[in-house]
Amino acid sequence: MPQSCRFYFLIFVLSVSLFHCGEEGKAKQKERNQNQTQFLILISAFRSEGNCVKVTKQSSVDVSTCSRKPRGICNINQSLVTQSEVTFQLNETKKISDRTPDCQESILQSGLMFLKPTTQAEETNIKNITNYQTVDSCEASGFSLSQASQRLATYDELVFMDSPGGKIGFAAIKISASIFLPKVNRDFATSCLEKEFTATERELLGLVKSGTVVLEMEKR
């Protein structure tokens, strides 16, 4: 066989081998990706299960509350505030303030402008008196609502209520309904609600204020 032919034949053999190895590598990588995806799905499902019980020591009494918050966030971090969280909430608050000036008073009443990160001493104290645990459901753990007309807020509703928008909206709906405040204050709050929040969000805020939707159930 001429040298040039042998050279091209060798190239052909190497190409076939590399292609085969490449295909094997791709198959293994695909399998690894599929396994990783399945694992992440399982982890995500696991973290989204259950309800959250918070137990707080108050004098000589333990007060337990239960919400629809799932396993993934049912931990002491709920009671702590980091600097990054403060920065995020203030940035979101500024966006709402710039977008809807009528929300100014509601922002002040929401307490967001006074938000500070948890100090080390505060963190130590919180950890000493607070405990979190995941349960299958609040109801199965002995929690119940006081009225048949009430319902426990869903996790998505809790996420909204915990957000800067939810806090500002809740302040606005309380201001708008207060007969002890001047009409101009109530009008600004009403305008804030109408301009900044959707009809669904306004409805939820109203249901929370009236006590129809309960954020957490309590037992002592």
C-alpha positions as CSV (number, residue, x, y, z in Angstrom):
1,M,0.0,0.0,0.0
2,P,1.5,3.4,-1.0
3,Q,2.5,5.6,1.9
4,S,-0.2,8.2,1.2
5,C,-2.8,5.5,1.1
6,R,-1.6,4.1,4.5
7,F,-1.8,7.6,5.9
8,Y,-5.3,8.2,4.7
9,F,-6.3,4.8,6.0
10,L,-4.9,5.6,9.4
11,I,-6.8,8.9,9.5
12,F,-10.0,7.0,8.6
13,V,-9.4,4.4,11.4
14,L,-8.7,7.1,14.0
15,S,-11.7,9.1,12.9
16,V,-14.0,6.1,13.3
17,S,-12.5,5.4,16.8
18,L,-12.8,9.0,17.9
19,F,-16.4,9.2,16.6
20,H,-17.2,6.0,18.5
21,C,-15.6,7.4,21.7
22,G,-17.3,10.7,21.1
23,E,-20.7,9.0,20.8
24,E,-20.0,7.0,23.9
25,G,-19.0,10.2,25.7
26,K,-22.1,11.9,24.5
27,A,-24.3,9.0,25.7
28,K,-22.7,9.0,29.1
29,Q,-23.0,12.8,29.4
30,K,-26.7,12.6,28.4
31,E,-27.2,9.9,31.0
32,R,-25.5,12.0,33.6
33,N,-27.6,15.0,32.6
34,Q,-30.8,13.0,32.9
35,N,-29.8,11.6,36.3
36,Q,-29.0,15.1,37.5
37,T,-32.3,16.5,36.2
38,Q,-34.2,13.7,37.9
39,F,-32.3,14.3,41.2
40,L,-33.0,18.1,41.0
41,I,-36.7,17.3,40.4
42,L,-36.8,15.0,43.4
43,I,-35.0,17.6,45.6
44,S,-37.4,20.3,44.4
45,A,-40.4,18.1,45.1
46,F,-39.0,17.3,48.5
47,R,-38.4,20.9,49.4
48,S,-41.9,22.0,48.3
49,E,-43.6,19.4,50.6
50,G,-45.1,19.9,54.0
51,N,-46.1,22.9,56.2
52,C,-44.0,24.9,58.6
53,V,-44.4,25.1,62.4
54,K,-42.7,27.8,64.3
55,V,-42.4,27.4,68.1
56,T,-41.5,30.6,70.1
57,K,-40.8,30.7,73.8
58,Q,-42.8,33.5,75.4
59,S,-42.1,33.7,79.1
60,S,-43.1,30.2,80.3
61,V,-45.3,29.4,77.4
62,D,-44.4,27.9,74.0
63,V,-46.5,29.5,71.2
64,S,-46.8,27.5,68.0
65,T,-47.8,28.8,64.7
66,C,-48.2,26.9,61.4
67,S,-48.3,28.2,57.8
68,R,-48.2,26.7,54.3
69,K,-44.5,27.5,53.9
70,P,-42.8,24.3,52.7
71,R,-39.9,22.3,53.9
72,G,-37.4,24.2,51.8
73,I,-37.7,27.4,53.7
74,C,-38.9,26.1,57.1
75,N,-35.9,27.1,59.1
76,I,-34.5,29.8,61.3
77,N,-33.5,32.0,58.3
78,Q,-37.2,33.1,58.3
79,S,-36.5,35.0,61.5
80,L,-33.3,36.5,60.4
81,V,-32.7,39.5,58.1
82,T,-29.4,39.8,56.2
83,Q,-27.9,42.9,54.7
84,S,-28.5,41.6,51.2
85,E,-32.2,41.2,52.0
86,V,-32.4,44.7,53.3
87,T,-30.8,46.0,50.2
88,F,-33.1,44.1,47.9
89,Q,-36.3,45.2,49.8
90,L,-35.2,48.8,49.8
91,N,-34.4,48.7,46.1
92,E,-37.9,47.2,45.4
93,T,-39.4,49.8,47.6
94,K,-37.7,52.6,45.7
95,K,-39.0,51.1,42.4
96,I,-42.6,51.3,43.7
97,S,-42.1,54.8,45.1
98,D,-40.7,56.0,41.8
99,R,-43.5,54.2,39.8
100,T,-46.4,55.2,42.1
101,P,-45.8,58.4,44.2
102,D,-49.2,58.0,45.7
103,C,-47.8,55.0,47.7
104,Q,-45.4,57.2,49.7
105,E,-47.3,57.2,53.0
106,S,-48.1,53.5,52.6
107,I,-44.4,52.9,52.2
108,L,-43.7,54.8,55.5
109,Q,-46.4,52.9,57.3
110,S,-45.1,49.5,56.0
111,G,-42.0,49.8,58.1
112,L,-39.7,48.9,55.1
113,M,-37.7,52.1,55.5
114,F,-36.7,51.1,59.0
115,L,-35.7,47.6,58.1
116,K,-32.2,46.6,59.4
117,P,-30.1,43.4,59.3
118,T,-30.2,41.1,62.3
119,T,-27.3,41.7,64.7
120,Q,-25.2,38.8,66.1
121,A,-26.7,39.3,69.5
122,E,-30.3,39.4,68.1
123,E,-29.5,36.2,66.1
124,T,-28.3,34.4,69.2
125,N,-31.4,35.4,71.1
126,I,-33.7,34.4,68.3
127,K,-32.1,31.0,68.0
128,N,-32.5,30.5,71.7
129,I,-36.2,31.1,71.7
130,T,-37.3,30.0,68.3
131,N,-37.5,26.6,66.6
132,Y,-38.8,25.5,63.2
133,Q,-40.0,22.1,62.1
134,T,-41.7,20.7,59.0
135,V,-45.0,18.8,59.4
136,D,-47.1,17.0,56.8
137,S,-49.9,19.6,57.3
138,C,-51.0,22.2,59.9
139,E,-54.3,20.4,60.3
140,A,-52.8,17.0,60.9
141,S,-50.6,18.6,63.6
142,G,-53.5,19.9,65.6
143,F,-53.9,23.4,64.2
144,S,-57.3,24.7,63.3
145,L,-59.0,27.9,62.3
146,S,-61.4,29.6,64.7
147,Q,-64.1,30.2,62.0
148,A,-65.4,28.0,59.2
149,S,-65.3,31.0,56.9
150,Q,-61.6,31.4,57.2
151,R,-58.9,29.7,55.2
152,L,-55.1,29.5,55.5
153,A,-53.1,31.4,52.9
154,T,-51.4,29.4,50.2
155,Y,-47.6,29.5,49.8
156,D,-47.9,31.8,46.8
157,E,-50.1,34.2,48.7
158,L,-47.5,34.2,51.6
159,V,-44.7,35.0,49.1
160,F,-46.7,38.0,48.0
161,M,-47.5,39.2,51.5
162,D,-43.9,38.9,52.6
163,S,-42.7,40.9,49.6
164,P,-42.1,44.6,49.6
165,G,-45.2,45.0,47.4
166,G,-47.3,43.0,49.8
167,K,-46.2,44.9,52.8
168,I,-46.8,48.3,51.1
169,G,-50.2,47.1,49.8
170,F,-51.3,45.9,53.3
171,A,-50.3,49.2,54.8
172,A,-52.3,51.0,52.0
173,I,-55.4,49.0,52.5
174,K,-55.3,49.6,56.3
175,I,-54.9,53.4,55.6
176,S,-57.6,53.5,53.1
177,A,-60.1,51.8,55.5
178,S,-59.2,53.9,58.6
179,I,-61.9,56.4,59.5
180,F,-59.5,58.1,61.9
181,L,-57.3,59.4,59.2
182,P,-58.0,62.5,57.0
183,K,-59.7,61.8,53.7
184,V,-56.6,63.0,51.7
185,N,-54.6,60.2,53.3
186,R,-57.2,57.6,52.6
187,D,-57.5,58.8,49.0
188,F,-53.7,58.5,48.4
189,A,-53.8,55.0,49.8
190,T,-56.7,54.0,47.6
191,S,-54.9,55.5,44.6
192,C,-51.8,53.5,45.5
193,L,-53.8,50.3,45.6
194,E,-55.5,51.0,42.3
195,K,-52.4,52.1,40.4
196,E,-49.8,49.6,41.8
197,F,-51.7,46.4,42.5
198,T,-53.8,44.0,40.4
199,A,-57.4,43.2,41.2
200,T,-56.4,39.8,42.5
201,E,-53.7,41.3,44.7
202,R,-56.2,43.9,46.1
203,E,-58.7,41.2,46.8
204,L,-56.1,39.1,48.7
205,L,-55.0,42.2,50.7
206,G,-58.7,42.8,51.6
207,L,-59.2,39.2,52.6
208,V,-56.1,39.2,54.8
209,K,-57.2,42.5,56.5
210,S,-60.7,41.1,57.2
211,G,-59.3,37.9,58.6
212,T,-60.9,35.7,56.0
213,V,-57.5,34.6,54.8
214,V,-55.2,33.8,57.7
215,L,-51.4,33.8,57.2
216,E,-50.7,31.3,60.0
217,M,-52.7,29.3,62.6
218,E,-51.7,29.5,66.3
219,K,-52.0,27.2,69.3
220,R,-50.5,27.4,72.8
